[in-house]
Amino acid sequence: MAKYGPKASEKVEKAMHEMKEGKLRSSSGQKVTSRKQAVAIGLSEAREAGGKVPQPSGKKH
């Protein structure tokens, strides 16, 4: 099981909150409505900020 640091939890929580308020935007500028996409954005931000987040898994065949 993947281990996530506290920074990852904070970033995901912030992204979910913004999505629920309708303020979260994707990189293309469109409003995010998917829960999964909000989590992915939060994890990506945590990864960029140097948080303890496992690398995204590649495509599985």
mmCIF file of the N, C-alpha and C atoms, coordinates in Angstrom:
data_MODEL
# 
_entry.id   MODEL 
# 
loop_
_atom_site.group_PDB 
_atom_site.id 
_atom_site.type_symbol 
_atom_site.label_atom_id 
_atom_site.label_alt_id 
_atom_site.label_comp_id 
_atom_site.label_asym_id 
_atom_site.label_entity_id 
_atom_site.label_seq_id 
_atom_site.pdbx_PDB_ins_code 
_atom_site.Cartn_x 
_atom_site.Cartn_y 
_atom_site.Cartn_z 
_atom_site.occupancy 
_atom_site.B_iso_or_equiv 
_atom_site.pdbx_formal_charge 
_atom_site.auth_seq_id 
_atom_site.auth_comp_id 
_atom_site.auth_asym_id 
_atom_site.auth_atom_id 
_atom_site.pdbx_PDB_model_num 
ATOM 1   N N  . MET A 1 1  ? 0.845   -1.182 0.000   1.00 0.00 ? 1  MET A N  1 
ATOM 2   C CA . MET A 1 1  ? 0.000   0.000  0.000   1.00 0.00 ? 1  MET A CA 1 
ATOM 3   C C  . MET A 1 1  ? 0.883   1.236  0.000   1.00 0.00 ? 1  MET A C  1 
ATOM 4   N N  . ALA A 1 2  ? 0.455   2.233  -0.733  1.00 0.00 ? 2  ALA A N  1 
ATOM 5   C CA . ALA A 1 2  ? 1.229   3.466  -0.865  1.00 0.00 ? 2  ALA A CA 1 
ATOM 6   C C  . ALA A 1 2  ? 1.161   4.284  0.419   1.00 0.00 ? 2  ALA A C  1 
ATOM 7   N N  . LYS A 1 3  ? 2.257   4.919  0.740   1.00 0.00 ? 3  LYS A N  1 
ATOM 8   C CA . LYS A 1 3  ? 2.326   5.764  1.941   1.00 0.00 ? 3  LYS A CA 1 
ATOM 9   C C  . LYS A 1 3  ? 2.405   7.229  1.512   1.00 0.00 ? 3  LYS A C  1 
ATOM 10  N N  . TYR A 1 4  ? 1.499   8.017  2.047   1.00 0.00 ? 4  TYR A N  1 
ATOM 11  C CA . TYR A 1 4  ? 1.444   9.426  1.710   1.00 0.00 ? 4  TYR A CA 1 
ATOM 12  C C  . TYR A 1 4  ? 1.788   10.262 2.932   1.00 0.00 ? 4  TYR A C  1 
ATOM 13  N N  . GLY A 1 5  ? 2.486   11.380 2.715   1.00 0.00 ? 5  GLY A N  1 
ATOM 14  C CA . GLY A 1 5  ? 2.858   12.269 3.799   1.00 0.00 ? 5  GLY A CA 1 
ATOM 15  C C  . GLY A 1 5  ? 1.739   13.241 4.132   1.00 0.00 ? 5  GLY A C  1 
ATOM 16  N N  . PRO A 1 6  ? 1.900   13.998 5.216   1.00 0.00 ? 6  PRO A N  1 
ATOM 17  C CA . PRO A 1 6  ? 0.868   14.953 5.628   1.00 0.00 ? 6  PRO A CA 1 
ATOM 18  C C  . PRO A 1 6  ? 0.650   16.076 4.613   1.00 0.00 ? 6  PRO A C  1 
ATOM 19  N N  . LYS A 1 7  ? 1.691   16.463 3.877   1.00 0.00 ? 7  LYS A N  1 
ATOM 20  C CA . LYS A 1 7  ? 1.543   17.521 2.868   1.00 0.00 ? 7  LYS A CA 1 
ATOM 21  C C  . LYS A 1 7  ? 0.589   17.062 1.765   1.00 0.00 ? 7  LYS A C  1 
ATOM 22  N N  . ALA A 1 8  ? 0.658   15.779 1.410   1.00 0.00 ? 8  ALA A N  1 
ATOM 23  C CA . ALA A 1 8  ? -0.234  15.243 0.378   1.00 0.00 ? 8  ALA A CA 1 
ATOM 24  C C  . ALA A 1 8  ? -1.677  15.321 0.847   1.00 0.00 ? 8  ALA A C  1 
ATOM 25  N N  . SER A 1 9  ? -1.901  14.995 2.102   1.00 0.00 ? 9  SER A N  1 
ATOM 26  C CA . SER A 1 9  ? -3.255  15.039 2.657   1.00 0.00 ? 9  SER A CA 1 
ATOM 27  C C  . SER A 1 9  ? -3.804  16.457 2.642   1.00 0.00 ? 9  SER A C  1 
ATOM 28  N N  . GLU A 1 10 ? -2.979  17.419 2.993   1.00 0.00 ? 10 GLU A N  1 
ATOM 29  C CA . GLU A 1 10 ? -3.408  18.821 3.006   1.00 0.00 ? 10 GLU A CA 1 
ATOM 30  C C  . GLU A 1 10 ? -3.758  19.312 1.603   1.00 0.00 ? 10 GLU A C  1 
ATOM 31  N N  . LYS A 1 11 ? -2.923  18.964 0.621   1.00 0.00 ? 11 LYS A N  1 
ATOM 32  C CA . LYS A 1 11 ? -3.147  19.421 -0.753  1.00 0.00 ? 11 LYS A CA 1 
ATOM 33  C C  . LYS A 1 11 ? -4.416  18.793 -1.342  1.00 0.00 ? 11 LYS A C  1 
ATOM 34  N N  . VAL A 1 12 ? -4.640  17.509 -1.061  1.00 0.00 ? 12 VAL A N  1 
ATOM 35  C CA . VAL A 1 12 ? -5.839  16.841 -1.572  1.00 0.00 ? 12 VAL A CA 1 
ATOM 36  C C  . VAL A 1 12 ? -7.079  17.429 -0.915  1.00 0.00 ? 12 VAL A C  1 
ATOM 37  N N  . GLU A 1 13 ? -6.997  17.678 0.383   1.00 0.00 ? 13 GLU A N  1 
ATOM 38  C CA . GLU A 1 13 ? -8.132  18.276 1.098   1.00 0.00 ? 13 GLU A CA 1 
ATOM 39  C C  . GLU A 1 13 ? -8.466  19.656 0.519   1.00 0.00 ? 13 GLU A C  1 
ATOM 40  N N  . LYS A 1 14 ? -7.444  20.446 0.231   1.00 0.00 ? 14 LYS A N  1 
ATOM 41  C CA . LYS A 1 14 ? -7.648  21.781 -0.344  1.00 0.00 ? 14 LYS A CA 1 
ATOM 42  C C  . LYS A 1 14 ? -8.270  21.683 -1.735  1.00 0.00 ? 14 LYS A C  1 
ATOM 43  N N  . ALA A 1 15 ? -7.783  20.736 -2.542  1.00 0.00 ? 15 ALA A N  1 
ATOM 44  C CA . ALA A 1 15 ? -8.314  20.566 -3.899  1.00 0.00 ? 15 ALA A CA 1 
ATOM 45  C C  . ALA A 1 15 ? -9.779  20.127 -3.855  1.00 0.00 ? 15 ALA A C  1 
ATOM 46  N N  . MET A 1 16 ? -10.119 19.225 -2.936  1.00 0.00 ? 16 MET A N  1 
ATOM 47  C CA . MET A 1 16 ? -11.504 18.760 -2.810  1.00 0.00 ? 16 MET A CA 1 
ATOM 48  C C  . MET A 1 16 ? -12.412 19.913 -2.386  1.00 0.00 ? 16 MET A C  1 
ATOM 49  N N  . HIS A 1 17 ? -11.932 20.725 -1.467  1.00 0.00 ? 17 HIS A N  1 
ATOM 50  C CA . HIS A 1 17 ? -12.718 21.863 -0.990  1.00 0.00 ? 17 HIS A CA 1 
ATOM 51  C C  . HIS A 1 17 ? -12.981 22.844 -2.138  1.00 0.00 ? 17 HIS A C  1 
ATOM 52  N N  . GLU A 1 18 ? -11.941 23.132 -2.917  1.00 0.00 ? 18 GLU A N  1 
ATOM 53  C CA . GLU A 1 18 ? -12.093 24.040 -4.049  1.00 0.00 ? 18 GLU A CA 1 
ATOM 54  C C  . GLU A 1 18 ? -13.046 23.468 -5.092  1.00 0.00 ? 18 GLU A C  1 
ATOM 55  N N  . MET A 1 19 ? -12.978 22.133 -5.317  1.00 0.00 ? 19 MET A N  1 
ATOM 56  C CA . MET A 1 19 ? -13.869 21.511 -6.292  1.00 0.00 ? 19 MET A CA 1 
ATOM 57  C C  . MET A 1 19 ? -15.319 21.661 -5.846  1.00 0.00 ? 19 MET A C  1 
ATOM 58  N N  . LYS A 1 20 ? -15.582 21.433 -4.571  1.00 0.00 ? 20 LYS A N  1 
ATOM 59  C CA . LYS A 1 20 ? -16.942 21.522 -4.056  1.00 0.00 ? 20 LYS A CA 1 
ATOM 60  C C  . LYS A 1 20 ? -17.480 22.947 -4.139  1.00 0.00 ? 20 LYS A C  1 
ATOM 61  N N  . GLU A 1 21 ? -16.593 23.941 -4.034  1.00 0.00 ? 21 GLU A N  1 
ATOM 62  C CA . GLU A 1 21 ? -17.002 25.343 -4.163  1.00 0.00 ? 21 GLU A CA 1 
ATOM 63  C C  . GLU A 1 21 ? -17.104 25.772 -5.625  1.00 0.00 ? 21 GLU A C  1 
ATOM 64  N N  . GLY A 1 22 ? -16.613 24.924 -6.539  1.00 0.00 ? 22 GLY A N  1 
ATOM 65  C CA . GLY A 1 22 ? -16.651 25.251 -7.957  1.00 0.00 ? 22 GLY A CA 1 
ATOM 66  C C  . GLY A 1 22 ? -15.516 26.137 -8.416  1.00 0.00 ? 22 GLY A C  1 
ATOM 67  N N  . LYS A 1 23 ? -14.451 26.211 -7.638  1.00 0.00 ? 23 LYS A N  1 
ATOM 68  C CA . LYS A 1 23 ? -13.330 27.094 -7.961  1.00 0.00 ? 23 LYS A CA 1 
ATOM 69  C C  . LYS A 1 23 ? -12.131 26.364 -8.557  1.00 0.00 ? 23 LYS A C  1 
ATOM 70  N N  . LEU A 1 24 ? -12.118 25.026 -8.483  1.00 0.00 ? 24 LEU A N  1 
ATOM 71  C CA . LEU A 1 24 ? -10.961 24.262 -8.961  1.00 0.00 ? 24 LEU A CA 1 
ATOM 72  C C  . LEU A 1 24 ? -10.998 24.169 -10.484 1.00 0.00 ? 24 LEU A C  1 
ATOM 73  N N  . ARG A 1 25 ? -9.877  24.505 -11.106 1.00 0.00 ? 25 ARG A N  1 
ATOM 74  C CA . ARG A 1 25 ? -9.768  24.478 -12.559 1.00 0.00 ? 25 ARG A CA 1 
ATOM 75  C C  . ARG A 1 25 ? -8.639  23.534 -12.970 1.00 0.00 ? 25 ARG A C  1 
ATOM 76  N N  . SER A 1 26 ? -8.831  22.876 -14.099 1.00 0.00 ? 26 SER A N  1 
ATOM 77  C CA . SER A 1 26 ? -7.789  22.011 -14.634 1.00 0.00 ? 26 SER A CA 1 
ATOM 78  C C  . SER A 1 26 ? -6.751  22.874 -15.343 1.00 0.00 ? 26 SER A C  1 
ATOM 79  N N  . SER A 1 27 ? -5.715  22.246 -15.866 1.00 0.00 ? 27 SER A N  1 
ATOM 80  C CA . SER A 1 27 ? -4.661  23.011 -16.537 1.00 0.00 ? 27 SER A CA 1 
ATOM 81  C C  . SER A 1 27 ? -5.171  23.683 -17.808 1.00 0.00 ? 27 SER A C  1 
ATOM 82  N N  . SER A 1 28 ? -6.234  23.140 -18.394 1.00 0.00 ? 28 SER A N  1 
ATOM 83  C CA . SER A 1 28 ? -6.798  23.752 -19.599 1.00 0.00 ? 28 SER A CA 1 
ATOM 84  C C  . SER A 1 28 ? -7.776  24.865 -19.274 1.00 0.00 ? 28 SER A C  1 
ATOM 85  N N  . GLY A 1 29 ? -8.070  25.075 -17.983 1.00 0.00 ? 29 GLY A N  1 
ATOM 86  C CA . GLY A 1 29 ? -8.928  26.168 -17.563 1.00 0.00 ? 29 GLY A CA 1 
ATOM 87  C C  . GLY A 1 29 ? -10.385 25.794 -17.356 1.00 0.00 ? 29 GLY A C  1 
ATOM 88  N N  . GLN A 1 30 ? -10.726 24.516 -17.601 1.00 0.00 ? 30 GLN A N  1 
ATOM 89  C CA . GLN A 1 30 ? -12.107 24.093 -17.409 1.00 0.00 ? 30 GLN A CA 1 
ATOM 90  C C  . GLN A 1 30 ? -12.367 23.715 -15.961 1.00 0.00 ? 30 GLN A C  1 
ATOM 91  N N  . LYS A 1 31 ? -13.612 23.871 -15.533 1.00 0.00 ? 31 LYS A N  1 
ATOM 92  C CA . LYS A 1 31 ? -13.983 23.566 -14.157 1.00 0.00 ? 31 LYS A CA 1 
ATOM 93  C C  . LYS A 1 31 ? -13.904 22.061 -13.923 1.00 0.00 ? 31 LYS A C  1 
ATOM 94  N N  . VAL A 1 32 ? -13.327 21.676 -12.788 1.00 0.00 ? 32 VAL A N  1 
ATOM 95  C CA . VAL A 1 32 ? -13.206 20.266 -12.425 1.00 0.00 ? 32 VAL A CA 1 
ATOM 96  C C  . VAL A 1 32 ? -14.469 19.838 -11.692 1.00 0.00 ? 32 VAL A C  1 
ATOM 97  N N  . THR A 1 33 ? -15.105 18.760 -12.175 1.00 0.00 ? 33 THR A N  1 
ATOM 98  C CA . THR A 1 33 ? -16.304 18.247 -11.518 1.00 0.00 ? 33 THR A CA 1 
ATOM 99  C C  . THR A 1 33 ? -16.106 16.827 -11.016 1.00 0.00 ? 33 THR A C  1 
ATOM 100 N N  . SER A 1 34 ? -15.030 16.184 -11.419 1.00 0.00 ? 34 SER A N  1 
ATOM 101 C CA . SER A 1 34 ? -14.767 14.802 -11.048 1.00 0.00 ? 34 SER A CA 1 
ATOM 102 C C  . SER A 1 34 ? -13.981 14.728 -9.738  1.00 0.00 ? 34 SER A C  1 
ATOM 103 N N  . ARG A 1 35 ? -14.449 13.883 -8.833  1.00 0.00 ? 35 ARG A N  1 
ATOM 104 C CA . ARG A 1 35 ? -13.766 13.671 -7.556  1.00 0.00 ? 35 ARG A CA 1 
ATOM 105 C C  . ARG A 1 35 ? -12.376 13.103 -7.792  1.00 0.00 ? 35 ARG A C  1 
ATOM 106 N N  . LYS A 1 36 ? -12.253 12.159 -8.711  1.00 0.00 ? 36 LYS A N  1 
ATOM 107 C CA . LYS A 1 36 ? -10.959 11.536 -8.996  1.00 0.00 ? 36 LYS A CA 1 
ATOM 108 C C  . LYS A 1 36 ? -9.966  12.547 -9.560  1.00 0.00 ? 36 LYS A C  1 
ATOM 109 N N  . GLN A 1 37 ? -10.456 13.440 -10.413 1.00 0.00 ? 37 GLN A N  1 
ATOM 110 C CA . GLN A 1 37 ? -9.573  14.447 -10.985 1.00 0.00 ? 37 GLN A CA 1 
ATOM 111 C C  . GLN A 1 37 ? -9.101  15.419 -9.915  1.00 0.00 ? 37 GLN A C  1 
ATOM 112 N N  . ALA A 1 38 ? -9.976  15.750 -8.966  1.00 0.00 ? 38 ALA A N  1 
ATOM 113 C CA . ALA A 1 38 ? -9.590  16.650 -7.875  1.00 0.00 ? 38 ALA A CA 1 
ATOM 114 C C  . ALA A 1 38 ? -8.494  16.018 -7.019  1.00 0.00 ? 38 ALA A C  1 
ATOM 115 N N  . VAL A 1 39 ? -8.615  14.719 -6.750  1.00 0.00 ? 39 VAL A N  1 
ATOM 116 C CA . VAL A 1 39 ? -7.586  14.017 -5.969  1.00 0.00 ? 39 VAL A CA 1 
ATOM 117 C C  . VAL A 1 39 ? -6.271  14.005 -6.736  1.00 0.00 ? 39 VAL A C  1 
ATOM 118 N N  . ALA A 1 40 ? -6.340  13.748 -8.044  1.00 0.00 ? 40 ALA A N  1 
ATOM 119 C CA . ALA A 1 40 ? -5.126  13.720 -8.862  1.00 0.00 ? 40 ALA A CA 1 
ATOM 120 C C  . ALA A 1 40 ? -4.435  15.076 -8.877  1.00 0.00 ? 40 ALA A C  1 
ATOM 121 N N  . ILE A 1 41 ? -5.201  16.143 -8.955  1.00 0.00 ? 41 ILE A N  1 
ATOM 122 C CA . ILE A 1 41 ? -4.629  17.495 -8.938  1.00 0.00 ? 41 ILE A CA 1 
ATOM 123 C C  . ILE A 1 41 ? -3.962  17.757 -7.590  1.00 0.00 ? 41 ILE A C  1 
ATOM 124 N N  . GLY A 1 42 ? -4.622  17.367 -6.494  1.00 0.00 ? 42 GLY A N  1 
ATOM 125 C CA . GLY A 1 42 ? -4.053  17.549 -5.156  1.00 0.00 ? 42 GLY A CA 1 
ATOM 126 C C  . GLY A 1 42 ? -2.745  16.793 -4.982  1.00 0.00 ? 42 GLY A C  1 
ATOM 127 N N  . LEU A 1 43 ? -2.696  15.552 -5.466  1.00 0.00 ? 43 LEU A N  1 
ATOM 128 C CA . LEU A 1 43 ? -1.468  14.759 -5.364  1.00 0.00 ? 43 LEU A CA 1 
ATOM 129 C C  . LEU A 1 43 ? -0.358  15.348 -6.231  1.00 0.00 ? 43 LEU A C  1 
ATOM 130 N N  . SER A 1 44 ? -0.724  15.850 -7.388  1.00 0.00 ? 44 SER A N  1 
ATOM 131 C CA . SER A 1 44 ? 0.264   16.458 -8.264  1.00 0.00 ? 44 SER A CA 1 
ATOM 132 C C  . SER A 1 44 ? 0.874   17.705 -7.620  1.00 0.00 ? 44 SER A C  1 
ATOM 133 N N  . GLU A 1 45 ? 0.017   18.527 -7.000  1.00 0.00 ? 45 GLU A N  1 
ATOM 134 C CA . GLU A 1 45 ? 0.519   19.727 -6.313  1.00 0.00 ? 45 GLU A CA 1 
ATOM 135 C C  . GLU A 1 45 ? 1.426   19.346 -5.147  1.00 0.00 ? 45 GLU A C  1 
ATOM 136 N N  . ALA A 1 46 ? 1.063   18.296 -4.422  1.00 0.00 ? 46 ALA A N  1 
ATOM 137 C CA . ALA A 1 46 ? 1.897   17.851 -3.299  1.00 0.00 ? 46 ALA A CA 1 
ATOM 138 C C  . ALA A 1 46 ? 3.241   17.344 -3.794  1.00 0.00 ? 46 ALA A C  1 
ATOM 139 N N  . ARG A 1 47 ? 3.230   16.647 -4.923  1.00 0.00 ? 47 ARG A N  1 
ATOM 140 C CA . ARG A 1 47 ? 4.468   16.129 -5.507  1.00 0.00 ? 47 ARG A CA 1 
ATOM 141 C C  . ARG A 1 47 ? 5.384   17.284 -5.895  1.00 0.00 ? 47 ARG A C  1 
ATOM 142 N N  . GLU A 1 48 ? 4.812   18.327 -6.497  1.00 0.00 ? 48 GLU A N  1 
ATOM 143 C CA . GLU A 1 48 ? 5.603   19.496 -6.896  1.00 0.00 ? 48 GLU A CA 1 
ATOM 144 C C  . GLU A 1 48 ? 6.146   20.246 -5.690  1.00 0.00 ? 48 GLU A C  1 
ATOM 145 N N  . ALA A 1 49 ? 5.408   20.230 -4.570  1.00 0.00 ? 49 ALA A N  1 
ATOM 146 C CA . ALA A 1 49 ? 5.825   20.938 -3.372  1.00 0.00 ? 49 ALA A CA 1 
ATOM 147 C C  . ALA A 1 49 ? 6.834   20.134 -2.546  1.00 0.00 ? 49 ALA A C  1 
ATOM 148 N N  . GLY A 1 50 ? 7.171   18.936 -3.016  1.00 0.00 ? 50 GLY A N  1 
ATOM 149 C CA . GLY A 1 50 ? 8.171   18.132 -2.322  1.00 0.00 ? 50 GLY A CA 1 
ATOM 150 C C  . GLY A 1 50 ? 7.606   17.221 -1.254  1.00 0.00 ? 50 GLY A C  1 
ATOM 151 N N  . GLY A 1 51 ? 6.313   16.965 -1.293  1.00 0.00 ? 51 GLY A N  1 
ATOM 152 C CA . GLY A 1 51 ? 5.693   16.082 -0.314  1.00 0.00 ? 51 GLY A CA 1 
ATOM 153 C C  . GLY A 1 51 ? 5.992   14.627 -0.606  1.00 0.00 ? 51 GLY A C  1 
ATOM 154 N N  . LYS A 1 52 ? 5.729   13.779 0.375   1.00 0.00 ? 52 LYS A N  1 
ATOM 155 C CA . LYS A 1 52 ? 5.965   12.349 0.225   1.00 0.00 ? 52 LYS A CA 1 
ATOM 156 C C  . LYS A 1 52 ? 4.764   11.730 -0.487  1.00 0.00 ? 52 LYS A C  1 
ATOM 157 N N  . VAL A 1 53 ? 4.915   11.567 -1.805  1.00 0.00 ? 53 VAL A N  1 
ATOM 158 C CA . VAL A 1 53 ? 3.846   11.015 -2.635  1.00 0.00 ? 53 VAL A CA 1 
ATOM 159 C C  . VAL A 1 53 ? 4.491   10.032 -3.604  1.00 0.00 ? 53 VAL A C  1 
ATOM 160 N N  . PRO A 1 54 ? 3.986   8.799  -3.695  1.00 0.00 ? 54 PRO A N  1 
ATOM 161 C CA . PRO A 1 54 ? 4.547   7.843  -4.670  1.00 0.00 ? 54 PRO A CA 1 
ATOM 162 C C  . PRO A 1 54 ? 4.347   8.337  -6.095  1.00 0.00 ? 54 PRO A C  1 
ATOM 163 N N  . GLN A 1 55 ? 5.229   7.930  -6.984  1.00 0.00 ? 55 GLN A N  1 
ATOM 164 C CA . GLN A 1 55 ? 5.111   8.313  -8.380  1.00 0.00 ? 55 GLN A CA 1 
ATOM 165 C C  . GLN A 1 55 ? 3.853   7.688  -8.974  1.00 0.00 ? 55 GLN A C  1 
ATOM 166 N N  . PRO A 1 56 ? 3.223   8.361  -9.940  1.00 0.00 ? 56 PRO A N  1 
ATOM 167 C CA . PRO A 1 56 ? 2.021   7.785  -10.539 1.00 0.00 ? 56 PRO A CA 1 
ATOM 168 C C  . PRO A 1 56 ? 2.360   6.500  -11.278 1.00 0.00 ? 56 PRO A C  1 
ATOM 169 N N  . SER A 1 57 ? 1.472   5.528  -11.206 1.00 0.00 ? 57 SER A N  1 
ATOM 170 C CA . SER A 1 57 ? 1.725   4.258  -11.875 1.00 0.00 ? 57 SER A CA 1 
ATOM 171 C C  . SER A 1 57 ? 1.523   4.421  -13.368 1.00 0.00 ? 57 SER A C  1 
ATOM 172 N N  . GLY A 1 58 ? 2.261   3.667  -14.149 1.00 0.00 ? 58 GLY A N  1 
ATOM 173 C CA . GLY A 1 58 ? 2.138   3.737  -15.605 1.00 0.00 ? 58 GLY A CA 1 
ATOM 174 C C  . GLY A 1 58 ? 0.942   2.943  -16.064 1.00 0.00 ? 58 GLY A C  1 
ATOM 175 N N  . LYS A 1 59 ? 0.753   2.906  -17.365 1.00 0.00 ? 59 LYS A N  1 
ATOM 176 C CA . LYS A 1 59 ? -0.356  2.134  -17.911 1.00 0.00 ? 59 LYS A CA 1 
ATOM 177 C C  . LYS A 1 59 ? -0.074  0.651  -17.702 1.00 0.00 ? 59 LYS A C  1 
ATOM 178 N N  . LYS A 1 60 ? -1.112  -0.086 -17.355 1.00 0.00 ? 60 LYS A N  1 
ATOM 179 C CA . LYS A 1 60 ? -0.973  -1.514 -17.132 1.00 0.00 ? 60 LYS A CA 1 
ATOM 180 C C  . LYS A 1 60 ? -1.618  -2.260 -18.287 1.00 0.00 ? 60 LYS A C  1 
ATOM 181 N N  . HIS A 1 61 ? -0.944  -3.284 -18.752 1.00 0.00 ? 61 HIS A N  1 
ATOM 182 C CA . HIS A 1 61 ? -1.477  -4.049 -19.892 1.00 0.00 ? 61 HIS A CA 1 
ATOM 183 C C  . HIS A 1 61 ? -2.112  -5.307 -19.399 1.00 0.00 ? 61 HIS A C  1 
# 
